[in-house]
Amino acid sequence: ESMSMPDITTYVEEMNFKFISGDTSLDQFDNYIETLKKMNIEQVIAGRQAQYDRYKAAQQ
């Protein structure tokens, strides 16, 4: 996860700017999501969710 997150963060920041500025059409949003999936975003989210679940369990 830690190896992927910096690349994912950079990509998300760049694409957010491109979508907001109009440099990239919102028609490309599905491609953006597919690219995030190829960058293993789902594994990153699962890892973060597991961390949060452990944290919440420790609070009880």
N, C-alpha and C positions, 0 to 999 in steps of 0.2 A: 504493500500500500504506500509506504513512504516514498518509494521510488517513483510511483505514478502521480502522486498528488501535486508536486511542483509543476509537472508538465500539464496536468489537467487544469490547475489554477491559471496558468499562463494562457492556455487555450481559451478558457471561459472568459477571462478578462479581455482578451483580444477580440473574441467574437461578440461579446456584449457591446464593445465600442463600435464594431462594424455594423451590428444590427441597429444600434441607436443612431449612428451617424448616417445610415442609409448606404454605406459602402457595400453592404451585403443585404440582399433582399430577404424578407421573412419567408419567402418561398424556399429558402435554403435551410430553414429551421430543422426539418426532418434529417437532412444531411448532418447538421450540427449534432443532433442527438445520436445518430449512428456513429459519428466520429468519437463522441464521448464513450459510447459503449465499447468501441474498439480500443479505447484507452483504459479500459477496465473500470469505468466509473461505478458499475454495479458492485464490483468487489470492494471498492473503496467505501461505498455506502454501507454495505453489509458489515464491514469491519468497524466502521464508526458506530453503527447501530448496536453491535455486540459490545463495544466499549461503553456506550450509554446504558445498555441493559445491565451490565455489571455494576456500573456506578449506582444506578437506581436500586438494584438489589442490595448493595452495601449500605444504602441509606435507611433501609427498613429495619 
